[in-house]
Amino acid sequence: MKPTLLIMAAGMGSRYGALKQIDGVGPNAEAIMDYSIYDAIQAGFGKVVFVIRKDFADQFYTHVVSNVEKFIDCQCVFQELDDLPEGFSLPEMRTKPWGTAHAILTAKDVIPEPFAAINADDFYGREAYFAVSDFLSKINVNNNNYCMVGYKILNTLSDSGSVSRGVCEVDANNMLISTIERKNIIKLEDKLYDLYDNERFMLKGDEIVSMNLWGFTPLFFAQIENSFKHFLTEHINEPKSELFIPTVIYELLKSHNATVEVLNCGAKWFGVTYHQDKQYVMDSIKSLIANNIYPEKLWTK
């Protein structure tokens, strides 16, 4: 059974200032996710599920799905604010998506196999997809042994502003112990801090962080749903509250209801948090093409 690639592409892109999920960075207007899908195909993935919003479904199909579906099975699911468990209603003031955990939950009815989950606007490196694919090919579809690809935090920053990262504690066997969402990480005077809620937390720079490249079995959907119901009970009337994947993972680790192996494959990450990051991404893609990692035009037969 080939694993599925789930791509979370429903974000608002408020700091970027545009619909960055489909913004062209390749020589033929390829988006970052085009390169992610290309790498996943090379690594043996058999299907792609896109989590998007209904309000840009037509645009998304034109720019992404129409090209990719010739090479791999594709399916779209919608992350909508009112897609809540029974017993919960959408508050009137809510305009922000419910977070990455909710994004994954929207795909529960279309993914019966092990799957990897990624952000649409992050470039993870081909080695990362081979590592996750290899892990998923060896696990029982009904178990709760998961994985994530880890990156050093200093290699995941933006020169254009602060970033949010899931900072991980890892044991000697590369098993994840805990993860903490640091929401406002920035360099100040050559030192790294998380400046959030009027607090200043110093980071060393070599911490392992999650960039939201995870490997799961379908069991994770039921675990997310339980966490999301608890989250809504506590936070549904907080307009900016979100449930993140690392938060769910931390709860599962504490309760011994999952294990997560951290895969260190040496892959290079880059992404577009801010619009100013785009030129660096374009230059990086251009260099990879020059070194024959990618063809000049991805989706041609």
C-alpha positions in Angstrom: 0.0 0.0 0.0 1.5 3.3 -1.1 1.4 6.2 1.4 -0.6 9.3 0.7 0.7 12.9 0.9 -1.7 15.3 2.6 -1.0 19.0 1.8 -2.3 21.7 4.1 -3.1 24.5 1.8 -6.0 26.3 3.4 -4.1 29.0 5.3 -4.9 32.7 5.0 -1.3 33.8 4.3 -1.8 37.1 6.2 1.9 37.8 6.8 2.7 37.0 3.2 0.2 39.3 1.7 -1.0 37.0 -1.1 -2.3 33.5 -1.8 1.2 32.0 -1.2 0.0 28.4 -1.6 -0.1 28.8 -5.4 2.3 31.7 -5.8 4.8 30.8 -8.6 8.5 30.3 -7.6 9.6 28.1 -10.5 10.6 29.1 -14.0 7.1 28.1 -15.3 5.2 29.5 -12.3 5.4 26.3 -10.3 4.5 26.7 -6.7 6.5 25.3 -3.8 4.0 22.4 -3.4 4.6 21.4 -7.1 8.2 20.5 -6.1 6.9 18.8 -2.9 4.6 16.6 -5.0 7.3 15.9 -7.5 9.6 14.7 -4.7 6.8 12.6 -3.1 6.2 10.8 -6.4 9.9 10.0 -6.6 9.7 8.6 -3.1 6.8 6.3 -3.9 3.7 8.1 -2.7 0.6 7.1 -4.5 -2.0 9.8 -3.8 -2.2 13.5 -2.9 -5.0 15.0 -0.8 -5.2 18.8 -0.8 -6.8 20.6 2.2 -8.1 23.9 0.8 -10.8 26.5 1.2 -13.9 26.5 -1.0 -13.4 30.2 -1.8 -10.3 29.5 -4.0 -11.1 26.0 -5.2 -11.4 27.0 -8.9 -8.1 28.9 -8.8 -6.4 26.1 -7.0 -7.5 23.5 -9.6 -6.3 25.7 -12.4 -2.9 26.4 -11.0 -2.1 23.0 -9.3 -4.4 20.1 -9.6 -4.9 20.3 -13.4 -1.1 19.8 -13.8 -0.5 17.2 -11.1 -3.5 14.9 -11.6 -1.8 13.6 -14.8 1.0 12.1 -12.7 -0.7 11.0 -9.4 -4.2 10.5 -8.0 -5.5 13.8 -6.5 -8.4 14.7 -4.2 -9.4 18.0 -2.6 -11.1 18.4 0.8 -12.3 21.6 2.3 -11.3 23.2 5.7 -14.2 25.4 6.6 -14.8 27.3 9.9 -18.2 25.7 10.5 -16.9 22.1 10.0 -17.2 21.3 13.7 -18.0 18.1 15.7 -21.6 17.5 16.7 -22.6 19.7 19.6 -20.5 22.7 18.7 -21.6 25.8 16.7 -19.4 28.4 15.0 -19.1 31.6 17.1 -20.2 34.8 15.2 -16.8 36.5 15.8 -14.7 33.6 14.4 -12.9 34.4 11.1 -9.5 32.6 11.7 -9.0 28.9 10.7 -9.0 26.4 13.6 -5.4 25.4 13.0 -3.3 22.6 11.5 -4.8 19.8 13.6 -8.2 20.7 12.2 -6.8 20.8 8.7 -5.7 17.2 9.0 -9.0 16.2 10.5 -10.9 17.4 7.4 -9.3 14.5 5.4 -10.4 11.7 7.8 -12.9 10.2 5.3 -10.6 10.0 2.3 -7.3 8.6 3.8 -7.5 5.0 4.9 -3.7 4.4 4.5 -0.6 5.7 6.2 0.1 9.3 5.2 2.5 12.2 5.4 1.3 15.7 6.2 3.0 18.9 5.1 2.5 22.6 4.7 1.9 23.8 1.2 4.4 26.6 1.4 7.4 24.8 2.8 10.1 23.1 0.8 11.3 20.1 2.7 13.9 18.4 0.4 13.6 15.1 -1.4 15.5 13.2 1.2 12.8 14.0 3.7 10.1 12.3 1.5 12.2 9.2 1.1 12.8 9.0 4.8 9.1 9.3 5.6 8.0 6.9 2.8 10.4 4.3 4.1 9.1 4.7 7.7 5.4 4.5 6.6 6.1 1.4 4.4 7.2 -0.6 7.5 4.5 0.2 10.0 1.2 -1.4 10.8 -1.7 0.6 9.5 -3.6 0.2 12.8 -0.8 1.3 15.2 0.1 4.6 16.8 3.8 4.8 15.9 4.4 8.0 14.1 7.3 10.0 12.7 8.4 13.6 11.9 11.3 15.1 10.1 13.4 17.3 12.3 15.3 20.5 11.3 17.7 22.7 13.2 15.9 25.9 14.2 18.7 28.2 12.8 18.0 26.7 9.4 14.3 27.6 9.4 14.3 31.3 10.1 13.2 34.2 7.9 15.2 37.4 7.5 12.0 39.3 7.1 10.4 38.8 10.5 9.3 36.4 13.2 8.3 32.8 12.7 6.3 30.1 14.6 8.0 26.8 15.3 7.3 23.6 17.2 10.5 23.1 19.3 11.2 19.5 20.1 12.9 17.6 22.9 14.4 14.3 21.6 16.0 11.4 23.5 19.1 9.4 22.6 17.1 7.0 20.5 15.6 9.8 18.3 12.2 9.5 19.9 10.2 12.7 20.5 9.8 13.5 24.2 7.8 16.7 24.0 7.1 19.6 21.7 6.4 23.3 22.5 4.9 25.7 20.0 7.1 28.9 20.0 4.9 31.5 18.3 7.2 34.5 17.8 10.8 33.5 17.2 13.1 36.2 16.0 16.9 37.1 15.9 17.8 40.1 18.0 21.5 41.2 18.2 22.7 37.8 17.0 20.6 36.0 19.7 17.5 34.0 19.2 14.4 34.6 21.2 10.7 33.7 21.4 8.9 37.0 22.1 5.3 36.0 22.8 2.8 37.3 25.3 5.3 39.9 26.7 7.8 37.2 27.6 11.3 36.7 26.2 12.6 33.1 26.0 16.1 32.6 24.7 16.9 29.8 22.3 20.3 28.3 21.6 19.8 27.8 17.8 20.5 24.1 17.5 17.2 23.0 18.8 15.3 20.5 16.6 12.0 21.9 15.3 9.0 20.4 13.6 8.3 22.1 10.2 5.1 20.1 9.9 6.4 17.1 8.0 4.8 14.2 9.8 4.1 10.6 9.2 0.9 9.1 10.6 -1.5 6.1 10.4 -5.2 6.6 10.0 -5.6 6.1 13.8 -4.4 9.7 14.2 -7.7 11.0 12.9 -9.6 9.7 15.9 -7.0 11.1 18.2 -7.2 14.5 16.6 -11.0 14.5 16.9 -10.8 13.8 20.6 -8.3 16.6 21.1 -10.3 19.0 19.0 -13.5 18.4 21.0 -11.5 19.2 24.2 -10.0 22.3 22.6 -13.4 23.6 21.5 -14.8 23.0 25.0 -12.1 25.2 26.4 -11.4 27.8 23.7 -14.2 28.0 21.2 -15.0 31.6 22.1 -11.4 32.8 21.7 -11.3 34.3 18.2 -7.6 33.7 17.6 -7.2 30.3 19.3 -5.9 27.4 17.1 -5.1 23.8 17.7 -1.7 22.9 16.3 -0.4 19.4 15.4 2.5 19.7 18.0 -0.1 20.3 20.7 -2.0 17.2 19.8 1.3 15.2 19.7 2.4 16.5 23.1 -0.9 15.4 24.6 -0.5 11.9 23.1 3.1 11.5 24.3 2.1 12.6 27.8 -0.7 10.0 27.9 1.5 7.3 26.2 -1.0 7.0 23.4 1.6 7.4 20.6 5.3 7.4 19.9 7.0 9.7 17.4 10.4 8.9 15.8 12.4 12.0 14.7 14.0 11.4 11.3 17.2 13.4 10.8 17.8 13.0 7.0 19.9 16.1 6.3 17.3 17.6 4.0 17.3 21.3 3.4 14.3 23.4 4.3 13.1 26.8 3.0 9.8 28.5 2.8 7.9 31.8 2.3 6.6 33.2 5.6 6.8 36.7 4.2 6.6 38.1 0.7 10.2 39.2 1.0 11.3 35.5 1.3 10.1 34.8 -2.3 13.3 35.8 -4.0 15.5 33.5 -1.9 13.1 30.6 -2.7 13.2 31.4 -6.4 17.0 31.5 -6.4 17.1 28.2 -4.5 14.8 26.5 -7.0 16.9 27.9 -9.8 20.0 26.4 -8.3 18.4 23.0 -7.9 17.4 23.0 -11.5 20.9 24.0 -12.6 22.2 21.0 -10.6 19.7 18.7 -12.4 17.7 17.9 -9.3 14.6 19.1 -11.1 13.7 19.5 -14.7 13.2 23.0 -16.1 9.5 22.2 -16.5 8.1 19.8 -13.9 4.8 18.5 -15.4 5.6 17.3 -18.9 5.3 13.8 -20.3 
